[in-house]
Amino acid sequence: MADWSFLTNHARVLLCIAHDPGVRLRDIAARVGVTERTAYGIVTDLTEAGYVVKQKDGRRNRYQIQAHLPLRRPLPVPGSGGLAAVGEVLALLDGDGADAAGLSARDEGPVVPLADGSQPGTGHD
């Protein structure tokens, strides 16, 4: 059986950056399971697309995710018109870690009820 994942490497790199905006490329590579060259390419892709802003901090880089930007392909979520912003997806995937990275999109927009009618994050899921 072929290896596969629900998340692309680009999404996994974004999660690494959301968790630690000062993360090094070598640490991104290790966490995602790719080479440093591949991690560099992914960060470059995300930077060129505008999803990540890279700032020099001495000899290191710090990254800032542009959480307000729309997804390239909206996710179909019934009744919500899709998850409109990168920050909303990161907040869903990263839970409380998204707040630490300055992603506030999880508190904005409509709350989509779970299949059983309960609200996410209320302890009834």
Contacts in CASP RR format, 6 or more apart in sequence:
PFRMAT RR
TARGET T0000
AUTHOR 0000-0000-0000
METHOD contacts of the structure
MODEL  1
MADWSFLTNHARVLLCIAHDPGVRLRDIAARVGVTERTAYGIVTDLTEAG
YVVKQKDGRRNRYQIQAHLPLRRPLPVPGSGGLAAVGEVLALLDGDGADA
AGLSARDEGPVVPLADGSQPGTGHD
5 12 0 8 1.000
7 15 0 8 1.000
7 93 0 8 1.000
9 32 0 8 1.000
9 34 0 8 1.000
9 38 0 8 1.000
9 42 0 8 1.000
10 42 0 8 1.000
10 45 0 8 1.000
10 46 0 8 1.000
11 89 0 8 1.000
11 93 0 8 1.000
12 31 0 8 1.000
12 32 0 8 1.000
13 28 0 8 1.000
13 32 0 8 1.000
13 39 0 8 1.000
13 42 0 8 1.000
13 43 0 8 1.000
13 46 0 8 1.000
14 46 0 8 1.000
14 51 0 8 1.000
14 52 0 8 1.000
14 65 0 8 1.000
14 86 0 8 1.000
14 90 0 8 1.000
15 90 0 8 1.000
15 93 0 8 1.000
15 94 0 8 1.000
16 23 0 8 1.000
16 27 0 8 1.000
16 28 0 8 1.000
16 31 0 8 1.000
16 32 0 8 1.000
17 23 0 8 1.000
17 28 0 8 1.000
17 43 0 8 1.000
17 52 0 8 1.000
17 63 0 8 1.000
17 65 0 8 1.000
17 101 0 8 1.000
18 65 0 8 1.000
18 90 0 8 1.000
18 94 0 8 1.000
18 97 0 8 1.000
18 98 0 8 1.000
18 101 0 8 1.000
18 103 0 8 1.000
19 94 0 8 1.000
19 97 0 8 1.000
19 100 0 8 1.000
19 101 0 8 1.000
20 27 0 8 1.000
20 101 0 8 1.000
21 62 0 8 1.000
21 63 0 8 1.000
21 64 0 8 1.000
21 65 0 8 1.000
21 101 0 8 1.000
22 57 0 8 1.000
22 60 0 8 1.000
22 61 0 8 1.000
22 62 0 8 1.000
22 63 0 8 1.000
23 63 0 8 1.000
24 60 0 8 1.000
25 36 0 8 1.000
25 39 0 8 1.000
25 40 0 8 1.000
25 43 0 8 1.000
26 36 0 8 1.000
26 39 0 8 1.000
28 39 0 8 1.000
28 42 0 8 1.000
28 43 0 8 1.000
29 35 0 8 1.000
29 36 0 8 1.000
29 38 0 8 1.000
29 39 0 8 1.000
32 39 0 8 1.000
32 42 0 8 1.000
34 42 0 8 1.000
43 52 0 8 1.000
43 54 0 8 1.000
43 63 0 8 1.000
46 52 0 8 1.000
47 53 0 8 1.000
47 54 0 8 1.000
49 72 0 8 1.000
50 66 0 8 1.000
50 69 0 8 1.000
51 65 0 8 1.000
51 66 0 8 1.000
51 69 0 8 1.000
51 86 0 8 1.000
52 63 0 8 1.000
52 64 0 8 1.000
52 65 0 8 1.000
52 66 0 8 1.000
53 63 0 8 1.000
53 64 0 8 1.000
53 66 0 8 1.000
54 61 0 8 1.000
54 62 0 8 1.000
54 63 0 8 1.000
55 61 0 8 1.000
55 62 0 8 1.000
55 63 0 8 1.000
55 64 0 8 1.000
56 62 0 8 1.000
65 86 0 8 1.000
65 87 0 8 1.000
65 90 0 8 1.000
65 101 0 8 1.000
65 103 0 8 1.000
66 86 0 8 1.000
67 85 0 8 1.000
67 86 0 8 1.000
67 87 0 8 1.000
67 88 0 8 1.000
67 90 0 8 1.000
67 102 0 8 1.000
67 103 0 8 1.000
67 104 0 8 1.000
67 105 0 8 1.000
68 85 0 8 1.000
68 86 0 8 1.000
68 87 0 8 1.000
68 105 0 8 1.000
69 85 0 8 1.000
69 86 0 8 1.000
70 84 0 8 1.000
70 85 0 8 1.000
70 86 0 8 1.000
71 83 0 8 1.000
71 84 0 8 1.000
71 85 0 8 1.000
71 86 0 8 1.000
71 89 0 8 1.000
74 81 0 8 1.000
74 82 0 8 1.000
74 83 0 8 1.000
74 84 0 8 1.000
75 82 0 8 1.000
75 83 0 8 1.000
75 89 0 8 1.000
76 82 0 8 1.000
77 83 0 8 1.000
77 112 0 8 1.000
78 112 0 8 1.000
79 110 0 8 1.000
79 112 0 8 1.000
80 110 0 8 1.000
80 112 0 8 1.000
83 89 0 8 1.000
83 92 0 8 1.000
85 105 0 8 1.000
86 105 0 8 1.000
87 98 0 8 1.000
87 103 0 8 1.000
87 105 0 8 1.000
87 106 0 8 1.000
88 105 0 8 1.000
88 106 0 8 1.000
88 108 0 8 1.000
88 109 0 8 1.000
90 98 0 8 1.000
90 101 0 8 1.000
90 103 0 8 1.000
90 105 0 8 1.000
91 98 0 8 1.000
91 99 0 8 1.000
91 103 0 8 1.000
91 105 0 8 1.000
91 106 0 8 1.000
92 106 0 8 1.000
94 101 0 8 1.000
94 103 0 8 1.000
95 106 0 8 1.000
98 105 0 8 1.000
98 106 0 8 1.000
99 106 0 8 1.000
111 119 0 8 1.000
111 120 0 8 1.000
112 120 0 8 1.000
113 119 0 8 1.000
113 120 0 8 1.000
114 120 0 8 1.000
114 125 0 8 1.000
116 125 0 8 1.000
118 124 0 8 1.000
118 125 0 8 1.000
END
